[in-house]
Amino acid sequence: MKITSLDLNSVEALKELAKRDQKAALRKACQEFESIFLYEIFKGLKKTIPEGGMFPKSFQREMYEDFFYQEVSRRLAQKGTGLSELLYKQLSRKYGGVK
């Protein structure tokens, strides 16, 4: 199951924000990237956990775990691990500052 924090509504909202405030839009895009990046890390870590345990493997369990990891990733990105700030600084510098 492929889940990302970006959906069409959030992409459209990001475009609208960019029209009003490019700096805020870049920060938000960097934060979304950090969230997706962390989610992919959690998915990779999940594969290292042996099967079994108290609850049997099922579609519902997989869906719950995906939503759980997505939400944890989103909250970690909101608090910041430093990745989004680093991306923001690099992208701002590369493109001569955001207008």
N, C-alpha and C positions, 0 to 999 in steps of 0.2 A: 504494500500500500504506500503510495507516494503522497506525503503530506508536506506542504511548505506553509510558512506563515504568510506568503504572498498570494493573494487571490486577485481577481480582476478588480474588485472594489478598492482594495488597498493600493493597487497600482494607479488607478484613476485618482484616488485621493492624493497620492504622492505627486502626480502630474499637476493637479490643481494647486497643491502647496508650492510646487516649484515656480508656478506663475507668480505667486505672491511673495515668497521668501525662499530664494535658492539655497541660502545657508541652512535653513531649517530642513529643507527637502533633502539636501545632501546628508545632513546628520541622521535623518530618519532612514534614508536608504542604507547608510552604513550600519545603523542599528539593525535593520532587517537582515542585512547580509550576515552580521554577527550571529543573529538568531538562527538563521538557516545553517550556518557553519557549525554552530554548537549542536544543532539537531543531528547533523550528519555524523558528528563525533559520537553522540549518544547512540545512534543506530549502529555504528561500528563497534562500540563497546558492548552493546547488547548481544552481538553475535558471539562474543567471547564467553558468555554465560552458558554453562551446560544446560541442556534441556532437563525437564523434570521439575520437581518442586511440589508445592502444596496444590497448585492449580494446574489442571491439564492444559495443554496447548490447544487453543481454539481461535477462531476468527475474532470473536468478541474480545478475548484477552489480547490478541495482537493489536486490535483497534484501540483498546484502552491504553496499552503501553505506548503506542504511537502518539495518541493525544497527550498522554502524560509527559513524554519526552519533548513534545512540541511546546507545551506550556512551560516546562522547566527551562527550556532553551530561550523562550521569549522573555521570561522573568530574569534569567541571568543576563541577557542582552540589555534589558532595561536598566539593571543595576550597573552593568558594564564590566567587562573583563579587560578592557583596554584595547581590544581589537578594533572596535568601531571608531574610537578616538584616533587611533593610529591611521586607519584608513581615511578618516576625514582630513587629518593633517596632510597626508600624502596627496590625496586628490585635490585638496585646496591649493597646495603648493604647485602641483603639476599643471593645473589649469589656470595658474595666475590668480588664484583667489576666486571665490564665487562672487558673482555680480549681485 
